[in-house]
Amino acid sequence: MVAASAVAMICACGDDAASNTAADPLGSDLASSAIDNPINSSGAIDPGSSPNNPGSSAVGNSQGNNNPASSGAVATSSGTVNPGSSDAVIPGSSGSVAGSSADVVPESSSNKEPELDASGFPTLESYGTPPAEYTKDISATAKRGWNTRYWDACKPHCSWLRESANDVTRADTSSNEAYLAELATARNCNIHDVEVPTFTLGDVTKSWFGYNGTRSACGDEKEKGVFTCTDMAPIAVNDTLSYAYVAGTADSKCGKCYHLQYDGHFKDEFENNPPKATHKALKGKHLVVMASNIGNDVAGGNANLPAGQFDLMVPGGGVGAFDALSTQVNKGSGFNWGAGFGGFLTECQKNVNCGTEGSLECYQTCVKDMCDAAFGDAGLPNLLRGCHWFADWYMAADNPTYYIEEVECPQYLIDHYMTRYNTSLENNYKKVTDWSTFKEGDVLDTLHCWKAGEAPPEDGWVNPSAGCDVP
C-alpha cells in the first residue's frame, strides 16, 4: 500500500509555512525541507484506502442542497491511476483526467444555464436573490466578534490537504465522498491569476508515488509559486449585503460560513476612544464570509467579544509577515503598501494624511487613491474592485465589531472556493516547479502510475511496489 504524501500549510494573516515531507511506502521517511517558518506539517493519503481521520459536518449552500457535488463535482472511489502520459486536463473540459474521474468543473446549482463571467464562473446576478437569513437581525441572540484585515496573496491554508488525523481544520480525506462533502481544497492561482491544481504528484519513481501541494509564492518559489485567486476579494451583493472570505482562529473549520451583522462599534473602543464615523456608517450592514484560511495568530474571544476574531481578506488590507502580493503586483522596492498589518487604512490614519480622527470622506478618498496606485494598472481587476469595496461598502472601518451566526454557504462562495482541478483525492498530474508560465487553456502533463501489485510486467517480472513511469 502506497502512502501518498500531502504537503500542508499553516497560513493566515501573513503566516505562511509548509513542509515537503514525503512518505516512503516501504516505511522509511524521506527528507523534508521547510519554508521560511518553523511551523511545519506533513501528512499522508493512501489512494483507495480510508485513513483514520475524524469526520466533521459538511457545509451546505443557500440553495438548500447540502452536497457540494451538486455544483458539478463528482465523487469517485476509484483506486487506480490510469495509464496515458499524453493525457492532459483543462478545467471546464467535458472529459475526465486519467486517474481522476472527478475532475470536472463545479457549476452553479441554478435550474437554468447561468450567465458566465470572464473566468468561467456564473455572474453574481445569476445566483438570484440571496436568502433572507443573510440580512435578518441577529443582535438579540448572537455573540459578538471583530474583524481585522489582510491580503498577503499566499496560497490559502485551506488549499492544502489535511496533513494528519489531528488536523480538523481542512476537508476530511477518508474518502472522496467525505472530501467533496467538506468542499475539497480551496482554489489557488498562479502569478497571472490562472487557476492551477492545489496538489500534484510529487517526485515519483518506478517504485513510489505520492502527492505534494503546489508550492506557495510566500516561500522560496516567489513568482514560480501559487497565490490566492484574486476573485476571492470581497464583492457587494447590494448596499447592505456583501460576500467575502476570511481567516479564522486555529479551531475554525475550512469551508464554514458565517453571517456578520455590524453593530457600529470597534474592538478597542473605550470612553475616551468612541466609535468613529466609519464604524457608524457600517452599522447595520451584513457580510457573509467563508473560512478559506486558518491563522494561529487570529485571536479567540474575550469577555466583551466572545466570538473572537475573523481576519478579513481584502486587497490593501496589509501584506502581513510573508507578503506574496508585492511579488504578484511588482511595483518596485520603493512602493508604499501601507502597514504590513493594517495596510492602506493604517497609512491613511497617519497625521500627514487623515490622522486618527479623520472624516469618513477623507479615509475613503485616501484609501481609494492608494488602491488606484497599487492596482489600477496591475491587470488584476478583482484586486482593484476589492480594495475599492473596502472604502465604499465597508466604509473604511478599522477593526469593527459585529454579531455573528453560522449559516449555510452561498453558492457563489462555494463556487469560488472549491478547486476545479483536485476534485478527487488522487490525480496523475506531473509535478510542476514553475507555475508562472501556465496560461488559461494550457493542459497539464500527466504520468502513468499504478498501485502496489498493479505495475505493468517488465520482461515477465511485476514490480510489487506502487510507482509511475518516469521520463
Sequence and secondary structure as in RCSB ss.txt:
>XXXX:A:sequence
MVAASAVAMICACGDDAASNTAADPLGSDLASSAIDNPINSSGAIDPGSSPNNPGSSAVGNSQGNNNPASSGAVA
TSSGTVNPGSSDAVIPGSSGSVAGSSADVVPESSSNKEPELDASGFPTLESYGTPPAEYTKDISATAKRGWNTRY
WDACKPHCSWLRESANDVTRADTSSNEAYLAELATARNCNIHDVEVPTFTLGDVTKSWFGYNGTRSACGDEKEKG
VFTCTDMAPIAVNDTLSYAYVAGTADSKCGKCYHLQYDGHFKDEFENNPPKATHKALKGKHLVVMASNIGNDVAG
GNANLPAGQFDLMVPGGGVGAFDALSTQVNKGSGFNWGAGFGGFLTECQKNVNCGTEGSLECYQTCVKDMCDAAF
GDAGLPNLLRGCHWFADWYMAADNPTYYIEEVECPQYLIDHYMTRYNTSLENNYKKVTDWSTFKEGDVLDTLHCW
KAGEAPPEDGWVNPSAGCDVP
>XXXX:A:secstr
   EEEEEEEEETTEEEEB   B TTS B    B SSS  EEEEE TTS           BTTS   GGGGT   
         TT    TT SS BTTBTT        SS   B TTSSB GGGG S  GGGTS  TTT EEEEEEEE
   B  GGGS   STT  SS   SSHHHHHHTT SB EE TTS EE SEEE S BTTB  EEE  BTTTTTGGGS
BB  GGGS EESSSSEEEEEEEE TT  TT EEEEEEEEEETT BTTB   HHHHHHTT EEEEEEEEE TTS  
  SS TTEEEEEE TTS  TTT  HHHHS   TT    BTTTHHHHHHTSTTTT TT  HHHHHHHHHHHHHHHH
TTSS HHHHHHHHHHHHTSTT SSEEEEEEEE B HHHHHHHB SS  SS   B   S  TT  TT    B  EE
 TT    BTTB   S EE   
